Amino acid sequence: MIRAGLTRTLMAAMAGAAAAAAPLCALAASNDEVYTVGNYPVDAQAANAVAAKEKALADGQRAAFRSLLKRVVPVTDYARLKRLSSLQSGDFFEGVSVRSERNSTTRYIASLDFSFRADSVRAVLKQEGIPFVEEQAREIIVVPLVRNTQGDVVKGAASRAWTDMWKSLDLEHTLTPIDLQSLKPEIHADTLKMLQEGRGGAERILAGEYGKPYVIVAIAEPDVAAKRLNVTLAGIDAVGPMALKRSYRVFDGDMGYAMELAAVVGQGVLEGRWKAIKTGIGGASHGTLVALQAQYASLAEWRQIRRELLDLAGVEDLRIEAETAQSANLTLRYPGSPQDLASALYGRGLSLQTGAGGLILRSDY
């Protein structure tokens, strides 16, 4: 029940986590597909099996409707959804289909697809002047894989669990449809390393091997000793290149719970990037594009600088355009000014200063 609640809550809350758009009322091309909230978990108990099922369906319908609204509305306009708090989900409800279900004499557990009337939802959003996005992006291939602390790709229970968490999401009706695929044997460790480090060329390798332009590798790295799950999403989605690293705490040794959270957040980021670009802010991130040159005395120092950049909260879309034995030209997005970035880097032992050719980054150790 805890995990079902997590999925319901975070799928709604994170669906626009990366979006940041000014209020707009423009609509994308019509698409009824996104008005179905699929693979939705319900779990209810009551005095008997019939009452438990009725409760699960009613509660699930209301919650799925809230998730739908947050799916199509940019996160910056979530506050406007308060105007719709008096709406009854039943007035928009079209039907429900069962993917899987099981029950006892007092409990009902299922995965359901809740469909809502697209025209009715559109009409109320237009009436209230609430912007929304309903155009689906082109399908993205997502490749979930697990690596150990030594950087080796591992199989077994952890790999299956990470993949299953992605499978439990609504991959069909989301704004960013996902095709889950396994790691091809032609994708070597050096390609994965290039992806994580934001070096160019890895995306072309992925596109060539999978035969499609949009491929995201979702790398989960459990660190049992540190009680953390480190996750990297890297590759190209329908918006453009991305390299996002996040770390999740593992509570009470429950790595599965952390994986579920990470998968929900990951899909939310992909949706949010798409909503951001479709609502016209001109970019997929709410960060400022920063171009700089990193200077270093050795490749070991460059690896340390790169690691600090990737681990800095707020840094997204790190792209290494060119590198030599002593310098590298790169771009990144950061939610603040270059001065804010300089202050954040200072706390990590890095110095960002203005030079003759632009911003220069050096180690301050």
C-alpha positions in Angstrom: 0.0 0.0 0.0 2.9 2.3 0.8 4.4 1.8 -2.7 1.1 2.2 -4.4 0.6 5.5 -2.6 4.1 6.6 -3.6 3.4 5.9 -7.2 0.1 7.8 -7.2 1.5 10.8 -5.4 4.8 11.1 -7.1 3.5 10.4 -10.6 1.3 13.4 -10.2 3.7 15.6 -8.4 6.8 14.9 -10.6 5.0 14.9 -14.0 6.2 18.4 -14.5 9.2 18.5 -12.3 11.5 19.9 -14.9 9.0 22.3 -16.4 9.1 26.1 -15.9 6.8 28.1 -18.2 5.1 31.4 -18.1 1.3 31.2 -18.1 0.2 30.3 -21.6 -3.1 29.2 -23.1 -1.8 27.7 -26.3 -2.7 24.1 -26.9 -0.7 21.4 -28.7 -2.3 19.1 -31.3 -5.3 17.2 -30.1 -4.5 13.8 -28.6 -7.0 11.8 -26.6 -4.4 9.1 -25.7 -3.1 11.1 -22.7 -6.5 11.3 -21.1 -6.2 7.7 -20.0 -4.2 7.1 -16.8 -3.0 3.6 -17.2 -1.3 0.9 -15.1 -2.7 2.7 -12.0 -2.4 0.8 -8.7 -5.4 0.6 -6.4 -5.6 -1.1 -3.0 -8.5 -1.0 -0.6 -10.0 -2.9 2.4 -13.6 -3.1 3.5 -16.0 -5.3 5.3 -16.3 -7.6 2.3 -14.8 -8.2 -1.1 -17.5 -6.3 -3.0 -17.2 -3.2 -0.8 -13.4 -3.3 -1.0 -13.6 -3.3 -4.8 -16.1 -0.5 -4.9 -13.9 1.6 -2.6 -10.8 0.9 -4.6 -12.5 1.9 -7.9 -14.0 5.1 -6.4 -10.7 6.2 -4.7 -8.7 5.2 -7.7 -10.9 7.2 -10.1 -10.6 10.4 -8.0 -6.8 10.0 -7.6 -6.3 9.2 -11.3 -8.2 12.3 -12.3 -5.9 14.4 -10.2 -2.9 12.7 -11.8 -4.3 13.4 -15.2 -4.7 17.1 -14.5 -1.1 17.3 -13.3 0.1 15.3 -16.3 -1.1 17.8 -18.8 -0.7 21.1 -16.9 2.8 22.6 -16.5 4.1 22.5 -12.9 4.3 26.3 -12.8 0.5 26.4 -13.1 -0.3 23.7 -10.6 -1.6 26.4 -8.2 -4.4 27.2 -10.7 -5.7 23.7 -10.3 -7.0 24.7 -6.9 -9.9 26.4 -8.9 -10.9 22.9 -10.0 -11.0 21.4 -6.5 -14.8 21.2 -6.5 -14.9 19.2 -9.7 -16.2 15.6 -9.4 -14.1 13.1 -11.3 -17.3 11.2 -12.1 -18.4 14.0 -14.3 -15.4 13.4 -16.6 -15.2 9.6 -16.2 -15.4 7.5 -19.3 -14.5 4.0 -18.3 -12.1 1.6 -16.6 -10.3 -1.5 -17.7 -8.4 -4.1 -15.6 -4.8 -5.0 -16.3 -4.5 -7.3 -13.3 -6.4 -7.8 -10.0 -6.5 -10.0 -7.0 -8.7 -10.0 -3.9 -9.4 -11.6 -0.6 -12.6 -11.6 1.4 -11.8 -8.0 2.7 -9.2 -6.6 0.3 -9.0 -5.7 -3.4 -5.7 -4.9 -5.2 -5.5 -4.1 -8.9 -3.7 -2.3 -11.7 -6.3 -0.4 -13.7 -6.6 2.0 -16.7 -8.9 4.9 -16.0 -10.2 6.8 -19.0 -11.6 10.3 -18.9 -13.5 12.3 -21.6 -10.9 14.4 -23.4 -13.3 17.0 -24.7 -14.8 17.7 -21.2 -11.3 18.0 -19.6 -10.1 20.3 -22.4 -13.3 22.5 -22.0 -12.9 23.1 -18.3 -9.2 23.9 -18.6 -9.8 26.4 -21.4 -12.7 27.9 -19.4 -10.4 28.5 -16.5 -7.5 29.7 -18.6 -5.2 27.0 -17.5 -2.5 26.1 -20.0 -2.0 22.4 -20.8 0.0 20.1 -23.1 -1.6 17.1 -24.7 0.6 16.3 -27.6 2.7 13.2 -27.1 6.4 13.3 -27.9 8.0 10.7 -30.2 8.7 7.4 -28.4 11.8 7.3 -26.3 13.8 4.1 -25.8 14.7 3.8 -22.1 17.4 1.2 -21.2 17.4 0.5 -17.4 20.6 -1.1 -16.1 22.3 -1.6 -12.8 26.0 -1.1 -12.1 27.9 -1.9 -8.9 30.3 0.5 -7.1 33.1 -0.7 -9.4 31.2 0.4 -12.4 30.4 -3.1 -13.8 27.0 -3.8 -15.2 25.3 -6.5 -13.1 22.4 -8.8 -13.7 20.2 -10.7 -11.3 17.6 -9.5 -8.8 18.7 -5.9 -8.6 18.6 -5.5 -12.4 15.1 -7.2 -12.6 13.8 -5.0 -9.8 15.0 -1.8 -11.5 13.4 -2.8 -14.8 10.2 -3.9 -13.1 9.9 -0.4 -11.5 9.9 1.2 -14.9 7.5 -1.4 -16.2 5.0 -0.5 -13.4 4.6 3.0 -14.8 2.2 4.1 -17.5 4.5 4.0 -20.4 1.9 4.2 -23.1 -0.3 7.2 -22.2 2.4 9.4 -20.8 3.3 12.6 -22.6 6.6 10.9 -23.4 5.8 7.3 -24.5 8.6 4.9 -23.5 9.8 1.7 -25.1 11.8 -0.3 -22.5 14.7 -2.3 -23.9 17.6 -4.2 -22.5 21.2 -3.2 -22.8 22.6 -4.4 -26.1 25.9 -6.3 -25.9 27.4 -3.9 -28.4 27.1 -1.1 -25.9 30.5 -1.3 -24.1 31.6 0.1 -20.7 33.4 3.0 -22.4 30.2 4.2 -24.0 28.4 4.2 -20.7 31.3 6.1 -19.1 31.1 8.7 -21.9 27.3 9.1 -21.2 27.8 9.6 -17.5 30.6 12.1 -18.1 28.6 14.0 -20.7 31.1 13.5 -23.5 29.8 13.7 -27.0 29.6 10.7 -29.3 27.9 8.3 -27.0 24.4 9.3 -28.2 25.3 8.5 -31.8 26.5 5.1 -30.7 23.2 4.5 -28.9 21.1 5.7 -31.9 23.1 3.5 -34.3 22.7 0.3 -32.2 19.0 0.8 -31.3 18.0 2.2 -34.7 16.1 5.2 -33.3 17.3 8.7 -32.4 15.9 9.0 -28.9 17.6 6.7 -26.4 18.0 7.3 -22.7 20.1 5.0 -20.5 18.8 4.8 -16.9 21.7 3.8 -14.8 21.0 2.7 -11.2 24.1 2.4 -8.9 23.1 1.0 -5.4 25.6 2.0 -2.7 24.6 -0.2 0.2 27.4 1.1 2.5 26.3 4.7 2.0 22.6 3.8 2.0 22.1 5.6 -1.3 20.8 4.8 -4.7 22.6 6.9 -7.4 20.8 7.3 -10.7 21.9 8.8 -14.0 19.6 9.5 -16.9 21.7 10.2 -20.0 21.2 10.2 -23.7 18.8 12.1 -26.0 15.1 12.4 -25.6 12.5 14.2 -27.8 13.8 17.5 -26.4 17.5 17.0 -26.8 20.6 15.8 -25.0 20.4 15.3 -21.3 22.6 14.1 -18.5 20.9 14.1 -15.1 22.3 12.7 -11.9 20.3 12.2 -8.7 20.8 10.4 -5.4 18.1 8.8 -3.3 18.4 7.8 0.3 17.7 4.1 1.1 15.5 3.8 4.2 15.6 0.7 6.3 17.5 -1.2 3.7 14.6 -1.0 1.3 16.4 -0.6 -2.1 13.2 -1.5 -4.0 11.4 1.5 -2.5 14.2 3.8 -3.6 14.2 2.3 -7.1 10.5 2.9 -7.4 10.9 6.5 -6.3 13.7 7.0 -8.8 11.7 5.5 -11.7 8.7 7.7 -11.0 10.9 10.8 -10.7 12.7 9.8 -13.9 9.5 9.6 -15.9 8.4 12.9 -14.4 11.6 14.6 -15.6 11.1 13.3 -19.1 7.5 14.6 -19.1 8.5 17.8 -17.6 11.2 18.5 -20.2 8.6 17.9 -22.9 6.0 20.2 -21.3 8.6 22.9 -20.9 9.5 22.9 -24.6 5.9 22.7 -25.8 4.8 25.6 -23.6 7.3 27.8 -25.4 10.0 28.6 -22.9 12.6 27.8 -25.5 14.4 25.1 -23.5 13.9 21.9 -21.5 15.4 23.1 -18.3 14.8 26.0 -16.0 18.5 26.5 -15.8 20.6 29.2 -17.6 22.9 27.9 -20.3 26.5 28.5 -19.3 29.6 28.0 -21.5 33.0 27.7 -19.9 36.5 26.3 -20.2 37.9 23.9 -17.6 41.7 24.1 -17.2 43.7 21.5 -15.4 47.2 20.2 -14.9 46.5 16.5 -15.3 43.7 14.1 -16.5 43.3 13.0 -12.9 42.5 16.7 -11.9 40.1 16.9 -14.9 38.3 13.8 -13.7 37.9 15.3 -10.3 36.5 18.6 -11.7 34.1 16.7 -13.9 32.9 14.6 -11.0 32.3 17.7 -8.9 30.3 19.3 -11.7 28.1 16.2 -12.2 27.4 16.0 -8.5 26.5 19.6 -8.1 22.8 20.0 -7.4 21.0 21.9 -10.2 23.5 21.1 -12.9 21.8 19.6 -16.0 22.7 18.9 -19.6 26.4 18.9 -19.1 28.0 18.7 -22.5 31.8 18.4 -23.2 32.3 19.9 -26.6 36.1 19.4 -26.8 38.9 18.3 -24.6 42.7 18.2 -24.6 45.3 17.2 -22.1 45.0 20.5 -20.3 41.6 22.0 -21.1 38.0 21.2 -22.0 35.3 23.4 -23.5 31.8 22.6 -22.1 28.3 23.8 -21.6 25.8 23.2 -18.9 22.5 24.5 -17.5 22.3 25.8 -14.0 19.2 27.4 -12.2 20.9 30.7 -11.4 23.3 33.2 -12.7 27.0 32.5 -13.4 27.7 34.2 -10.1 25.4 31.8 -8.3 27.2 28.9 -10.0 30.6 30.3 -9.0 29.5 30.5 -5.4 28.2 26.9 -5.5 31.4 25.6 -7.1 33.5 27.5 -4.5 32.0 25.2 -1.9 33.2 22.2 -3.8 36.8 23.5 -4.2 36.4 24.9 -7.7 37.1 28.4 -8.9 35.0 30.0 -11.7 36.3 33.3 -13.0 35.9 35.5 -16.0 38.9 35.3 -18.4 39.8 36.9 -21.7 37.8 34.3 -23.7 35.0 33.8 -21.2 34.4 31.8 -18.0 37.4 29.8 -16.8 37.0 26.9 -14.3 39.9 25.7 -12.3 40.5 23.5 -9.3 41.0 25.5 -6.1 42.7 22.7 -4.1 
